[in-house]
């Protein structure tokens, strides 16, 4: 990259709106200014004046905006953005009204490091050649109306650390090749129409801390190797069609937020708790679990929220922590559970 021309980053957050450009010791190039004005012409924000500073020639240092209150921006993302060849990031987040498709030409911007379009009405598909953005670290397209499959080229985003595609209309399976992205720390795919089984390859992303696959159409068993991931803290699989049994390895893993509710999981709650078991949330409700609540659960170092309601559990609820701070709703709608906080056994 030219030493005098470092990068351009366009950031439009709802609470704070900024245009940041770094160009050493010179004004913005006329071509960049023209592209920015064309980009701006496709957006409409009439109430809080986020574009008021977009005047004059120096678009690299003087064009910015600040919003002290929430606004709504409409319009679309103009392909003119692709003329900013040194663009390193674009954030158009939580404006609620930006619609249309993501320009496919955005995949031709080699300096791009983050794309954050969360909270709009963007439709269409994820550009097929998204994998061309070799430097991309953040891809956040959550809370939009994006459809289609997750493109195969995403396997080439080897610098990606944060992938958030929640609450769209994505279909197809979770690609096996996501497991090649070893830098990922967050994979958030909840609230789509994804189907098929959970790829075992996800368990080989050793930096993965948060995995959210809730509210999809995922089938099959839970891979036991999730319990051997050293930094995985959140595993949310609720609201799917998952079957099979709960792997015992999950009970003494690094996972502290485990939500398996609303599936077709059967068998018993694993009698595998111990001092390493630490859960801020352990939700096993609305499944087909049977048998007793294992005594070993009382040896867990901490369980903040426990829900085993709407299963087929039976027997006496173990005494002591964590049960001493839970109410009856955590245990309701089972076959024959008894004891505190439910009724006494044998009555």
Secondary structure, DSSP 8 states (H G I E B T S, - for coil): --TTEEEEEEEEESSSEEEEEEETTS---HHHHHHHHHHHHTEE--SS-TTTT--SS-TTTS-----SS---EEEE--GGGGG-TTEEEEEEES-EEEEEE--GGGGG-TT--EEE--SSEEESB--TTGGG-TT--EEE--SS--EE---GGGGG-TT--EEE--SSEE-SB--GGGGG-TT-SEEE--SS--EEE--GGGGG-TT--EEE--SSEEEE---GGGGG-SS--EEE--SSEE-S---GGGGGSS-SEEE--SS--EE---S---TT-EEEEEE--SSEEEE---GGGGG-SEEEEEE--SSEEEEE---STTGGG--GGGT-S-SEEESTTS--TT-
